Amino acid sequence: DDSPLHCRYAMDSPKESDEMNVGSALHVRTFEPARFDLEFFIGSREYKATTKEGKEIQAAEEAEADGRTYIRRKAGDAVDGDSVAGMSTALHTHQRCNRFLEMPGQCEVSALWKDEATGLMCKARFDKLTATDRQIIVELKSTQKGHARIDRFCKEVGKWRYHAQSAYYTQG
């Protein structure tokens, strides 16, 4: 939204954070659980990352992760590996959500199309595209802990522009 230079910098310097890793893990555990243990490692011990002992525990757990994305176990209310398991289980045990998750289809589907008005090529990446009579785009969106209340969720939708993504995907 800022400028082409900002866009190029973001493309060339992708950011990775604990929250992004948790979000990726949630997607894989929810949509493609067979891939989860191959791609992610959930730490087994809580620690403070700023202490000498914590740094040693982190180094050992990262070594044990052996190239998989490492998700630290955190104390208190922080979102971590336990949260991934809990959220995914909640989605699969919710009757309406599970109906969409269990529909036949493909995960991580890329779509390409040409915008008729501008002639520009467009691209989207759906979390899941169902293979039913009427195709359905299934997208999983998470929020900060405690932001699942409807008023807070609406702010998250605006902040991350999920509504714009929905319109764009639907157009595609």
C-alpha positions, 0 to 999 in steps of 0.5 A: 500500500505504500509504494513499489519500492516498499513492495520490492523490499518486502518481496526481497526481505521476507519477515519470519516471526513466531506468530507467522510460524504458528500460523503456517503450522496451523494451516498445515495441521488443519488442512494437511496433517500428514505433512505436519511432523515432517515440516514442524517441530514443537519444542518440549520445554519452556524457557526464557530466551534471554538467559544463558540456560534458555539459549542452550535449551533453544540451541538443543531444540533447534538442533533436534528440529533438524531443519523443520520449522521450530516452534517454541513452547511458551509459558502463560498465555502466549500462542505456541505449539499447544495452541496449534494443536488446540485450534486445529482440533477445535476446527475439526470438532466444529460441525460446520467448519469440519464440513468444509475441511472434509470436502474433497479438493486441493490445498494450497491451490494457485490461481492465475487469471488476466484482469479484463479491465487492466490486462494485468496478470493476477495470482491468488493462493487458496488454502483449499479449493473444493472439488464440488459441484459449486467450487468453494474457496476455504481460507483459514484466518487466525487472530491474536489471542483474545481477538476472537470476539466479534468486535475484535475480529472485525478490527483484525479483518480491517487491519489485515484487509481480509475483506479485500483478499476475499473480494480479489479471490472471488473475482479470480 
